[in-house]
Amino acid sequence: MKPQTSEQNGSAQNGDPAADAASVATEAAATIPTGGAACTTASADVAVAGAVVPVTGAKSSQQLKLEMLNMELASNGSGHEKCTFHHDLELDHKPPTREALLPDMARSYRLLLGGLGENPDRQGLIKTPERAAKAMLFFTKGYDQSLEDVLNGAVFDEDHDEMVVVKDIEMFSMCEHHLVPFYGKVSIGYLPCNKILGLSKLARIVEIFSRRLQVQERLTKQIAVAVTQAVQPAGVAVVVEGVHMCMVMRGVQKINSKTVTSTMLGVFRDDPKTREEFLNLVNSK
């Protein structure tokens, strides 16, 4: 089969959507200025894979063509259907590194200091915006981690069906409502079904989800669901006890208050005796 040739730009299409998209991206990058003016309100209908797809805004033929190829990639199940950072000319589908965000974050902290009535140029605060930005990236490093990366193959076949409990795992997180810390401890139990998880991986799972902007209720459930995904046990139980600085430092200012949340899945929810055994183990000294 001869390659199809575009009459508008003379480019050849070989029938491979990914290759065609890359080719068009190269051509488009040369013809479309970066940071161009916003699209107008004109609209058109473009036929893609037998369907009529509305396209809003007056766009160049290169942009329209690239959109069509990207949609074809998605319809073929290319894995980019839910790609958050999928733009017309960014075919690597990768977000910027978090370190690349540091300059903008530092500028934001500098504005914050000025808004508080401080002088960001005085000696003690000159480097504070950059330090604060780096600290926030560390506090939220869980956004860069996935369950697969953390497990790293540490799931083992083992003929063991008795309860496994790791308790008092230290936890530090950031309250998403006020951007102040909350901290405490996490206890995890599960009943294996011939698969066990490396013990340190339970602590690492806690790190993935606690090092994000969180509420304690969601954090508790996310840990339980992650353990379930990792080893498919008969049941998972998670108890989190936390101290929230948004209650200690502001608002009601109750310095001795603690928040306890739990998630019980599988037999821990269905069988009272199993749940009681887990809670006794967690509460024992």
CYANA upper distance limits for C-alpha pairs under 8 A (distance plus 0.5 A):
  3 PRO  CA     12 ALA  CA      6.58
  3 PRO  CA     13 GLN  CA      6.18
  3 PRO  CA     14 ASN  CA      5.54
  3 PRO  CA     15 GLY  CA      8.03
  4 GLN  CA     12 ALA  CA      6.29
  4 GLN  CA     13 GLN  CA      5.79
  4 GLN  CA     14 ASN  CA      7.24
  5 THR  CA     10 GLY  CA      6.40
  5 THR  CA     11 SER  CA      6.24
  5 THR  CA     12 ALA  CA      5.09
  5 THR  CA     13 GLN  CA      6.74
  6 SER  CA     10 GLY  CA      5.50
  6 SER  CA     11 SER  CA      5.98
  6 SER  CA     12 ALA  CA      6.97
  6 SER  CA     13 GLN  CA      8.23
 11 SER  CA     24 VAL  CA      8.46
 13 GLN  CA     20 ASP  CA      6.22
 14 ASN  CA     19 ALA  CA      8.31
 14 ASN  CA     20 ASP  CA      7.52
 15 GLY  CA     20 ASP  CA      7.84
 16 ASP  CA     20 ASP  CA      6.48
 17 PRO  CA     21 ALA  CA      6.43
 17 PRO  CA     69 LEU  CA      6.41
 17 PRO  CA     70 ASN  CA      8.19
 17 PRO  CA     72 GLU  CA      7.37
 17 PRO  CA     73 LEU  CA      6.60
 18 ALA  CA     22 ALA  CA      6.76
 18 ALA  CA     69 LEU  CA      8.26
 18 ALA  CA     73 LEU  CA      7.37
 19 ALA  CA     23 SER  CA      6.70
 20 ASP  CA     24 VAL  CA      6.60
 20 ASP  CA     69 LEU  CA      7.75
 21 ALA  CA     25 ALA  CA      6.47
 21 ALA  CA     66 LEU  CA      6.49
 21 ALA  CA     69 LEU  CA      6.28
 21 ALA  CA     70 ASN  CA      7.33
 21 ALA  CA     91 LEU  CA      8.44
 22 ALA  CA     26 THR  CA      6.83
 22 ALA  CA     91 LEU  CA      7.61
 23 SER  CA     27 GLU  CA      6.98
 24 VAL  CA     28 ALA  CA      6.35
 24 VAL  CA     62 GLN  CA      7.39
 24 VAL  CA     65 LYS  CA      8.15
 24 VAL  CA     66 LEU  CA      6.72
 25 ALA  CA     29 ALA  CA      6.41
 25 ALA  CA     66 LEU  CA      7.45
 25 ALA  CA     88 ASP  CA      8.32
 25 ALA  CA     89 LEU  CA      6.18
 25 ALA  CA     91 LEU  CA      8.24
 26 THR  CA     30 ALA  CA      7.16
 27 GLU  CA     31 THR  CA      7.05
 27 GLU  CA     62 GLN  CA      8.22
 28 ALA  CA     32 ILE  CA      6.11
 28 ALA  CA     62 GLN  CA      6.11
 28 ALA  CA     63 GLN  CA      7.53
 28 ALA  CA     89 LEU  CA      8.21
 29 ALA  CA     33 PRO  CA      7.81
 29 ALA  CA     89 LEU  CA      7.64
 32 ILE  CA     36 GLY  CA      8.19
 39 CYS  CA     57 GLY  CA      5.41
 39 CYS  CA     58 ALA  CA      6.15
 39 CYS  CA     59 LYS  CA      7.30
 40 THR  CA     57 GLY  CA      5.53
 40 THR  CA     58 ALA  CA      6.10
 41 THR  CA     56 THR  CA      7.34
 41 THR  CA     57 GLY  CA      5.54
 41 THR  CA     58 ALA  CA      7.49
 42 ALA  CA     56 THR  CA      7.00
 42 ALA  CA     57 GLY  CA      5.39
 42 ALA  CA     58 ALA  CA      5.87
 43 SER  CA     54 PRO  CA      7.88
 43 SER  CA     55 VAL  CA      6.39
 43 SER  CA     56 THR  CA      5.02
 43 SER  CA     57 GLY  CA      5.71
 43 SER  CA     58 ALA  CA      6.96
 44 ALA  CA     54 PRO  CA      6.57
 44 ALA  CA     55 VAL  CA      5.92
 44 ALA  CA     56 THR  CA      7.06
 44 ALA  CA     57 GLY  CA      8.36
 45 ASP  CA     52 VAL  CA      6.67
 45 ASP  CA     53 VAL  CA      6.15
 45 ASP  CA     54 PRO  CA      4.99
 45 ASP  CA     55 VAL  CA      6.29
 46 VAL  CA     52 VAL  CA      6.11
 46 VAL  CA     53 VAL  CA      5.71
 46 VAL  CA     54 PRO  CA      6.66
 46 VAL  CA     55 VAL  CA      7.15
 47 ALA  CA     51 ALA  CA      5.88
 47 ALA  CA     52 VAL  CA      4.87
 47 ALA  CA     53 VAL  CA      6.41
 48 VAL  CA     52 VAL  CA      6.75
 48 VAL  CA     53 VAL  CA      7.13
 48 VAL  CA     68 MET  CA      6.67
 48 VAL  CA     71 MET  CA      8.14
 48 VAL  CA     72 GLU  CA      7.76
 49 ALA  CA     72 GLU  CA      7.43
 59 LYS  CA     63 GLN  CA      6.61
 59 LYS  CA     64 LEU  CA      6.93
 60 SER  CA     64 LEU  CA      6.86
 61 SER  CA     65 LYS  CA      6.45
 62 GLN  CA     66 LEU  CA      6.60
 63 GLN  CA     67 GLU  CA      6.65
 63 GLN  CA     88 ASP  CA      7.42
 64 LEU  CA     68 MET  CA      6.78
 65 LYS  CA     69 LEU  CA      6.87
 66 LEU  CA     70 ASN  CA      6.63
 66 LEU  CA     88 ASP  CA      7.02
 67 GLU  CA     71 MET  CA      6.65
 67 GLU  CA     88 ASP  CA      6.85
 68 MET  CA     72 GLU  CA      6.71
 69 LEU  CA     73 LEU  CA      6.72
 70 ASN  CA     74 ALA  CA      6.85
 70 ASN  CA     88 ASP  CA      8.40
 71 MET  CA     75 SER  CA      6.68
 72 GLU  CA     76 ASN  CA      6.73
 73 LEU  CA     77 GLY  CA      7.20
 73 LEU  CA     78 SER  CA      6.05
 73 LEU  CA     80 HIS  CA      8.27
 74 ALA  CA     78 SER  CA      6.06
 74 ALA  CA     79 GLY  CA      7.58
 74 ALA  CA     80 HIS  CA      6.58
 74 ALA  CA     81 GLU  CA      5.71
 77 GLY  CA     81 GLU  CA      7.69
 80 HIS  CA     86 HIS  CA      8.20
 80 HIS  CA     93 HIS  CA      8.42
 83 CYS  CA     93 HIS  CA      7.39
 85 PHE  CA     90 GLU  CA      8.42
 85 PHE  CA     93 HIS  CA      6.22
 85 PHE  CA     94 LYS  CA      6.87
 85 PHE  CA     95 PRO  CA      6.36
 86 HIS  CA     90 GLU  CA      6.94
 86 HIS  CA     91 LEU  CA      7.63
 86 HIS  CA     93 HIS  CA      5.90
 87 HIS  CA     91 LEU  CA      7.86
 87 HIS  CA     93 HIS  CA      8.32
 90 GLU  CA     94 LYS  CA      8.46
 96 PRO  CA    100 ALA  CA      6.85
 96 PRO  CA    101 LEU  CA      8.18
 97 THR  CA    101 LEU  CA      7.68
 98 ARG  CA    102 LEU  CA      7.74
 98 ARG  CA    137 LEU  CA      7.83
101 LEU  CA    105 MET  CA      6.69
102 LEU  CA    106 ALA  CA      6.41
102 LEU  CA    130 GLU  CA      7.69
102 LEU  CA    133 ALA  CA      6.55
102 LEU  CA    134 LYS  CA      7.49
103 PRO  CA    107 ARG  CA      6.76
103 PRO  CA    130 GLU  CA      8.14
104 ASP  CA    108 SER  CA      6.80
105 MET  CA    109 TYR  CA      6.85
105 MET  CA    129 PRO  CA      8.27
105 MET  CA    130 GLU  CA      8.28
105 MET  CA    133 ALA  CA      6.10
106 ALA  CA    110 ARG  CA      6.71
106 ALA  CA    129 PRO  CA      5.08
106 ALA  CA    130 GLU  CA      5.39
106 ALA  CA    132 ALA  CA      7.80
106 ALA  CA    133 ALA  CA      6.00
107 ARG  CA    111 LEU  CA      6.81
107 ARG  CA    129 PRO  CA      7.38
108 SER  CA    112 LEU  CA      6.73
108 SER  CA    129 PRO  CA      8.26
109 TYR  CA    113 LEU  CA      6.74
109 TYR  CA    129 PRO  CA      5.47
109 TYR  CA    130 GLU  CA      8.48
109 TYR  CA    132 ALA  CA      7.75
109 TYR  CA    133 ALA  CA      7.88
110 ARG  CA    114 GLY  CA      6.87
110 ARG  CA    120 PRO  CA      6.71
110 ARG  CA    129 PRO  CA      5.94
111 LEU  CA    115 GLY  CA      6.59
112 LEU  CA    116 LEU  CA      6.83
113 LEU  CA    117 GLY  CA      7.22
113 LEU  CA    118 GLU  CA      5.96
113 LEU  CA    119 ASN  CA      7.59
113 LEU  CA    120 PRO  CA      6.63
114 GLY  CA    118 GLU  CA      5.67
114 GLY  CA    119 ASN  CA      6.63
114 GLY  CA    120 PRO  CA      6.87
119 ASN  CA    125 LEU  CA      8.08
120 PRO  CA    125 LEU  CA      5.83
120 PRO  CA    126 ILE  CA      6.35
121 ASP  CA    125 LEU  CA      6.80
121 ASP  CA    126 ILE  CA      5.64
122 ARG  CA    126 ILE  CA      6.53
124 GLY  CA    128 THR  CA      8.02
125 LEU  CA    129 PRO  CA      7.99
127 LYS  CA    131 ARG  CA      6.77
128 THR  CA    132 ALA  CA      6.38
129 PRO  CA    133 ALA  CA      6.65
130 GLU  CA    134 LYS  CA      6.76
131 ARG  CA    135 ALA  CA      6.62
132 ALA  CA    136 MET  CA      6.65
133 ALA  CA    137 LEU  CA      6.84
134 LYS  CA    138 PHE  CA      6.86
135 ALA  CA    139 PHE  CA      6.65
136 MET  CA    140 THR  CA      6.71
137 LEU  CA    141 LYS  CA      6.32
138 PHE  CA    211 ARG  CA      8.40
139 PHE  CA    173 SER  CA      7.62
139 PHE  CA    174 MET  CA      7.82
139 PHE  CA    211 ARG  CA      6.08
139 PHE  CA    212 ARG  CA      7.51
140 THR  CA    174 MET  CA      8.43
140 THR  CA    211 ARG  CA      5.08
140 THR  CA    212 ARG  CA      4.95
140 THR  CA    213 LEU  CA      7.28
141 LYS  CA    145 GLN  CA      7.72
141 LYS  CA    208 ILE  CA      8.27
141 LYS  CA    211 ARG  CA      6.18
141 LYS  CA    212 ARG  CA      7.36
142 GLY  CA    146 SER  CA      8.38
142 GLY  CA    207 GLU  CA      7.23
142 GLY  CA    208 ILE  CA      4.92
142 GLY  CA    209 PHE  CA      6.45
142 GLY  CA    210 SER  CA      7.59
142 GLY  CA    211 ARG  CA      5.07
142 GLY  CA    212 ARG  CA      5.97
143 TYR  CA    208 ILE  CA      7.93
143 TYR  CA    211 ARG  CA      7.94
143 TYR  CA    212 ARG  CA      6.79
145 GLN  CA    149 ASP  CA      7.14
145 GLN  CA    150 VAL  CA      7.71
145 GLN  CA    208 ILE  CA      6.59
146 SER  CA    150 VAL  CA      6.93
146 SER  CA    208 ILE  CA      7.60
147 LEU  CA    151 LEU  CA      6.61
147 LEU  CA    205 ILE  CA      7.55
147 LEU  CA    208 ILE  CA      8.16
147 LEU  CA    226 ALA  CA      7.62
147 LEU  CA    230 ALA  CA      8.41
148 GLU  CA    152 ASN  CA      6.77
150 VAL  CA    201 LYS  CA      7.47
150 VAL  CA    204 ARG  CA      7.17
150 VAL  CA    205 ILE  CA      7.74
151 LEU  CA    155 VAL  CA      7.82
151 LEU  CA    201 LYS  CA      6.74
151 LEU  CA    230 ALA  CA      8.29
154 ALA  CA    197 LEU  CA      6.62
154 ALA  CA    198 GLY  CA      5.99
154 ALA  CA    201 LYS  CA      8.14
155 VAL  CA    195 LYS  CA      7.14
155 VAL  CA    196 ILE  CA      6.33
155 VAL  CA    197 LEU  CA      5.29
155 VAL  CA    198 GLY  CA      6.99
155 VAL  CA    230 ALA  CA      8.02
155 VAL  CA    231 VAL  CA      7.44
156 PHE  CA    195 LYS  CA      6.01
156 PHE  CA    196 ILE  CA      5.86
156 PHE  CA    197 LEU  CA      6.89
156 PHE  CA    198 GLY  CA      8.27
157 ASP  CA    194 ASN  CA      6.25
157 ASP  CA    195 LYS  CA      5.12
157 ASP  CA    196 ILE  CA      7.03
158 GLU  CA    194 ASN  CA      5.53
158 GLU  CA    195 LYS  CA      5.92
158 GLU  CA    196 ILE  CA      6.90
159 ASP  CA    193 CYS  CA      8.45
159 ASP  CA    194 ASN  CA      5.43
159 ASP  CA    195 LYS  CA      7.97
160 HIS  CA    192 PRO  CA      6.92
160 HIS  CA    193 CYS  CA      7.69
160 HIS  CA    194 ASN  CA      6.22
160 HIS  CA    195 LYS  CA      8.06
160 HIS  CA    196 ILE  CA      8.34
161 ASP  CA    191 LEU  CA      6.49
161 ASP  CA    192 PRO  CA      5.50
161 ASP  CA    193 CYS  CA      6.41
161 ASP  CA    194 ASN  CA      7.15
162 GLU  CA    191 LEU  CA      6.37
162 GLU  CA    192 PRO  CA      7.29
163 MET  CA    189 GLY  CA      7.18
163 MET  CA    190 TYR  CA      6.23
163 MET  CA    191 LEU  CA      5.21
163 MET  CA    192 PRO  CA      7.60
164 VAL  CA    189 GLY  CA      5.89
164 VAL  CA    190 TYR  CA      5.95
164 VAL  CA    191 LEU  CA      6.87
164 VAL  CA    192 PRO  CA      8.17
165 VAL  CA    187 SER  CA      7.75
165 VAL  CA    188 ILE  CA      6.13
165 VAL  CA    189 GLY  CA      4.65
165 VAL  CA    190 TYR  CA      7.18
165 VAL  CA    278 PHE  CA      8.19
165 VAL  CA    281 LEU  CA      8.38
165 VAL  CA    282 VAL  CA      8.47
166 VAL  CA    187 SER  CA      6.28
166 VAL  CA    188 ILE  CA      5.89
166 VAL  CA    189 GLY  CA      6.93
166 VAL  CA    199 LEU  CA      8.06
166 VAL  CA    202 LEU  CA      8.17
167 LYS  CA    185 LYS  CA      8.34
167 LYS  CA    186 VAL  CA      6.72
167 LYS  CA    187 SER  CA      4.33
167 LYS  CA    188 ILE  CA      6.54
167 LYS  CA    282 VAL  CA      6.78
168 ASP  CA    185 LYS  CA      5.44
168 ASP  CA    186 VAL  CA      5.80
168 ASP  CA    187 SER  CA      5.93
169 ILE  CA    185 LYS  CA      5.60
169 ILE  CA    186 VAL  CA      5.36
169 ILE  CA    187 SER  CA      6.78
169 ILE  CA    203 ALA  CA      6.85
169 ILE  CA    206 VAL  CA      8.46
170 GLU  CA    183 TYR  CA      8.23
170 GLU  CA    184 GLY  CA      6.49
170 GLU  CA    185 LYS  CA      5.07
170 GLU  CA    186 VAL  CA      6.98
171 MET  CA    183 TYR  CA      5.96
171 MET  CA    184 GLY  CA      5.74
171 MET  CA    185 LYS  CA      5.81
171 MET  CA    186 VAL  CA      7.20
171 MET  CA    206 VAL  CA      7.62
171 MET  CA    207 GLU  CA      7.77
171 MET  CA    210 SER  CA      7.15
172 PHE  CA    181 PRO  CA      7.59
172 PHE  CA    182 PHE  CA      6.63
172 PHE  CA    183 TYR  CA      4.89
172 PHE  CA    184 GLY  CA      7.20
172 PHE  CA    210 SER  CA      6.74
172 PHE  CA    211 ARG  CA      7.54
173 SER  CA    181 PRO  CA      6.16
173 SER  CA    182 PHE  CA      5.92
173 SER  CA    183 TYR  CA      6.55
173 SER  CA    210 SER  CA      5.39
173 SER  CA    211 ARG  CA      5.94
173 SER  CA    212 ARG  CA      7.04
173 SER  CA    213 LEU  CA      7.46
173 SER  CA    214 GLN  CA      7.33
174 MET  CA    179 LEU  CA      6.26
174 MET  CA    180 VAL  CA      6.04
174 MET  CA    181 PRO  CA      4.87
174 MET  CA    182 PHE  CA      6.38
174 MET  CA    210 SER  CA      8.20
174 MET  CA    211 ARG  CA      7.83
174 MET  CA    212 ARG  CA      7.10
174 MET  CA    213 LEU  CA      5.60
174 MET  CA    214 GLN  CA      6.46
175 CYS  CA    179 LEU  CA      5.64
175 CYS  CA    180 VAL  CA      5.99
175 CYS  CA    181 PRO  CA      6.30
175 CYS  CA    182 PHE  CA      6.86
175 CYS  CA    213 LEU  CA      6.35
175 CYS  CA    214 GLN  CA      5.79
175 CYS  CA    215 VAL  CA      6.43
175 CYS  CA    244 HIS  CA      8.29
175 CYS  CA    246 CYS  CA      8.29
176 GLU  CA    180 VAL  CA      8.32
176 GLU  CA    213 LEU  CA      5.26
176 GLU  CA    214 GLN  CA      5.69
176 GLU  CA    215 VAL  CA      6.99
178 HIS  CA    246 CYS  CA      7.33
179 LEU  CA    213 LEU  CA      8.11
180 VAL  CA    245 MET  CA      6.82
180 VAL  CA    246 CYS  CA      6.88
181 PRO  CA    244 HIS  CA      7.11
181 PRO  CA    245 MET  CA      6.33
181 PRO  CA    246 CYS  CA      8.14
182 PHE  CA    242 GLY  CA      6.94
182 PHE  CA    243 VAL  CA      5.97
182 PHE  CA    244 HIS  CA      4.75
182 PHE  CA    245 MET  CA      6.19
182 PHE  CA    246 CYS  CA      8.36
183 TYR  CA    242 GLY  CA      5.78
183 TYR  CA    243 VAL  CA      5.93
183 TYR  CA    244 HIS  CA      7.20
184 GLY  CA    240 VAL  CA      7.84
184 GLY  CA    241 GLU  CA      6.01
184 GLY  CA    242 GLY  CA      4.73
184 GLY  CA    243 VAL  CA      6.49
185 LYS  CA    240 VAL  CA      6.40
185 LYS  CA    241 GLU  CA      6.01
185 LYS  CA    242 GLY  CA      7.11
186 VAL  CA    206 VAL  CA      8.22
186 VAL  CA    238 VAL  CA      7.60
186 VAL  CA    239 VAL  CA      6.33
186 VAL  CA    240 VAL  CA      5.04
186 VAL  CA    241 GLU  CA      7.05
187 SER  CA    238 VAL  CA      6.20
187 SER  CA    239 VAL  CA      5.77
187 SER  CA    240 VAL  CA      7.00
187 SER  CA    282 VAL  CA      7.22
188 ILE  CA    202 LEU  CA      8.09
188 ILE  CA    224 ALA  CA      8.40
188 ILE  CA    236 VAL  CA      7.93
188 ILE  CA    237 ALA  CA      6.28
188 ILE  CA    238 VAL  CA      5.11
188 ILE  CA    239 VAL  CA      7.19
189 GLY  CA    236 VAL  CA      6.28
189 GLY  CA    237 ALA  CA      5.58
189 GLY  CA    238 VAL  CA      6.99
189 GLY  CA    278 PHE  CA      7.36
190 TYR  CA    233 PRO  CA      7.04
190 TYR  CA    234 ALA  CA      7.88
190 TYR  CA    235 GLY  CA      6.05
190 TYR  CA    236 VAL  CA      4.86
190 TYR  CA    237 ALA  CA      6.71
191 LEU  CA    233 PRO  CA      6.03
191 LEU  CA    234 ALA  CA      5.83
191 LEU  CA    235 GLY  CA      5.98
191 LEU  CA    236 VAL  CA      7.27
192 PRO  CA    196 ILE  CA      6.54
192 PRO  CA    231 VAL  CA      7.91
192 PRO  CA    232 GLN  CA      8.13
192 PRO  CA    233 PRO  CA      5.11
192 PRO  CA    234 ALA  CA      6.66
192 PRO  CA    235 GLY  CA      8.29
193 CYS  CA    231 VAL  CA      8.32
193 CYS  CA    232 GLN  CA      7.54
193 CYS  CA    233 PRO  CA      5.60
193 CYS  CA    234 ALA  CA      6.62
195 LYS  CA    231 VAL  CA      6.34
195 LYS  CA    232 GLN  CA      8.31
195 LYS  CA    233 PRO  CA      8.01
196 ILE  CA    231 VAL  CA      6.98
197 LEU  CA    201 LYS  CA      7.30
197 LEU  CA    202 LEU  CA      8.10
197 LEU  CA    230 ALA  CA      8.13
197 LEU  CA    231 VAL  CA      7.28
198 GLY  CA    202 LEU  CA      7.86
199 LEU  CA    203 ALA  CA      7.94
200 SER  CA    204 ARG  CA      6.92
201 LYS  CA    205 ILE  CA      6.55
202 LEU  CA    206 VAL  CA      7.01
202 LEU  CA    227 VAL  CA      8.10
203 ALA  CA    207 GLU  CA      6.95
204 ARG  CA    208 ILE  CA      6.84
205 ILE  CA    209 PHE  CA      7.28
205 ILE  CA    223 ILE  CA      7.03
205 ILE  CA    226 ALA  CA      7.76
205 ILE  CA    227 VAL  CA      8.32
206 VAL  CA    210 SER  CA      6.39
206 VAL  CA    223 ILE  CA      6.76
207 GLU  CA    211 ARG  CA      6.25
208 ILE  CA    212 ARG  CA      8.08
209 PHE  CA    214 GLN  CA      8.50
209 PHE  CA    219 LEU  CA      6.78
209 PHE  CA    222 GLN  CA      7.52
209 PHE  CA    223 ILE  CA      7.56
210 SER  CA    214 GLN  CA      7.47
210 SER  CA    219 LEU  CA      7.10
214 GLN  CA    218 ARG  CA      7.53
214 GLN  CA    219 LEU  CA      6.97
215 VAL  CA    219 LEU  CA      6.77
216 GLN  CA    220 THR  CA      6.67
216 GLN  CA    240 VAL  CA      8.14
216 GLN  CA    242 GLY  CA      8.13
216 GLN  CA    261 THR  CA      7.66
217 GLU  CA    221 LYS  CA      7.19
217 GLU  CA    261 THR  CA      6.72
217 GLU  CA    262 SER  CA      8.39
218 ARG  CA    222 GLN  CA      6.60
219 LEU  CA    223 ILE  CA      6.82
220 THR  CA    224 ALA  CA      7.07
220 THR  CA    238 VAL  CA      6.90
220 THR  CA    239 VAL  CA      7.44
220 THR  CA    240 VAL  CA      6.87
220 THR  CA    261 THR  CA      7.28
220 THR  CA    262 SER  CA      6.84
220 THR  CA    263 THR  CA      6.77
221 LYS  CA    225 VAL  CA      6.65
221 LYS  CA    238 VAL  CA      8.23
221 LYS  CA    262 SER  CA      8.25
221 LYS  CA    263 THR  CA      6.22
222 GLN  CA    226 ALA  CA      6.57
223 ILE  CA    227 VAL  CA      6.87
223 ILE  CA    238 VAL  CA      7.81
224 ALA  CA    228 THR  CA      6.82
224 ALA  CA    236 VAL  CA      6.53
224 ALA  CA    237 ALA  CA      7.04
224 ALA  CA    238 VAL  CA      6.51
224 ALA  CA    263 THR  CA      7.23
224 ALA  CA    264 MET  CA      8.26
224 ALA  CA    265 LEU  CA      8.03
225 VAL  CA    229 GLN  CA      6.71
226 ALA  CA    230 ALA  CA      6.65
227 VAL  CA    231 VAL  CA      6.95
227 VAL  CA    232 GLN  CA      8.08
227 VAL  CA    236 VAL  CA      7.69
228 THR  CA    232 GLN  CA      5.36
228 THR  CA    233 PRO  CA      6.59
228 THR  CA    235 GLY  CA      8.05
228 THR  CA    236 VAL  CA      7.22
234 ALA  CA    266 GLY  CA      6.38
234 ALA  CA    267 VAL  CA      6.74
235 GLY  CA    264 MET  CA      8.10
235 GLY  CA    265 LEU  CA      5.75
235 GLY  CA    266 GLY  CA      4.57
235 GLY  CA    267 VAL  CA      5.49
235 GLY  CA    268 PHE  CA      6.24
235 GLY  CA    269 ARG  CA      8.49
236 VAL  CA    263 THR  CA      8.49
236 VAL  CA    264 MET  CA      6.53
236 VAL  CA    265 LEU  CA      5.60
236 VAL  CA    266 GLY  CA      7.04
236 VAL  CA    267 VAL  CA      8.25
236 VAL  CA    268 PHE  CA      6.97
237 ALA  CA    262 SER  CA      7.84
237 ALA  CA    263 THR  CA      6.28
237 ALA  CA    264 MET  CA      5.07
237 ALA  CA    265 LEU  CA      6.75
237 ALA  CA    268 PHE  CA      6.76
237 ALA  CA    275 ARG  CA      8.40
237 ALA  CA    278 PHE  CA      8.23
238 VAL  CA    262 SER  CA      5.98
238 VAL  CA    263 THR  CA      5.79
238 VAL  CA    264 MET  CA      7.11
239 VAL  CA    260 VAL  CA      7.55
239 VAL  CA    261 THR  CA      6.26
239 VAL  CA    262 SER  CA      4.85
239 VAL  CA    263 THR  CA      7.18
240 VAL  CA    259 THR  CA      8.46
240 VAL  CA    260 VAL  CA      6.11
240 VAL  CA    261 THR  CA      5.80
240 VAL  CA    262 SER  CA      6.80
241 GLU  CA    258 LYS  CA      7.13
241 GLU  CA    259 THR  CA      6.09
241 GLU  CA    260 VAL  CA      4.93
241 GLU  CA    261 THR  CA      7.12
242 GLY  CA    258 LYS  CA      6.10
242 GLY  CA    259 THR  CA      5.64
242 GLY  CA    260 VAL  CA      6.96
243 VAL  CA    257 SER  CA      7.28
243 VAL  CA    258 LYS  CA      5.52
243 VAL  CA    259 THR  CA      6.89
244 HIS  CA    248 VAL  CA      6.97
244 HIS  CA    258 LYS  CA      7.95
244 HIS  CA    259 THR  CA      8.30
245 MET  CA    249 MET  CA      6.00
245 MET  CA    250 ARG  CA      8.10
246 CYS  CA    250 ARG  CA      6.08
246 CYS  CA    251 GLY  CA      7.52
247 MET  CA    251 GLY  CA      6.41
247 MET  CA    252 VAL  CA      6.44
247 MET  CA    253 GLN  CA      5.78
247 MET  CA    254 LYS  CA      6.56
247 MET  CA    255 ILE  CA      7.82
247 MET  CA    257 SER  CA      8.41
248 VAL  CA    252 VAL  CA      7.77
248 VAL  CA    253 GLN  CA      4.85
248 VAL  CA    254 LYS  CA      5.64
248 VAL  CA    255 ILE  CA      5.14
248 VAL  CA    256 ASN  CA      8.31
248 VAL  CA    257 SER  CA      8.35
249 MET  CA    253 GLN  CA      6.01
249 MET  CA    255 ILE  CA      8.26
264 MET  CA    268 PHE  CA      5.82
264 MET  CA    269 ARG  CA      5.49
264 MET  CA    275 ARG  CA      8.48
265 LEU  CA    269 ARG  CA      5.82
266 GLY  CA    270 ASP  CA      6.84
267 VAL  CA    271 ASP  CA      5.77
267 VAL  CA    274 THR  CA      7.42
267 VAL  CA    275 ARG  CA      8.30
268 PHE  CA    272 PRO  CA      7.56
268 PHE  CA    274 THR  CA      6.16
268 PHE  CA    275 ARG  CA      5.26
269 ARG  CA    275 ARG  CA      7.38
271 ASP  CA    275 ARG  CA      6.92
272 PRO  CA    276 GLU  CA      6.50
273 LYS  CA    277 GLU  CA      6.64
274 THR  CA    278 PHE  CA      6.87
275 ARG  CA    279 LEU  CA      6.77
276 GLU  CA    280 ASN  CA      6.55
277 GLU  CA    281 LEU  CA      6.78
278 PHE  CA    282 VAL  CA      6.71
279 LEU  CA    283 ASN  CA      6.54
280 ASN  CA    284 SER  CA      6.50
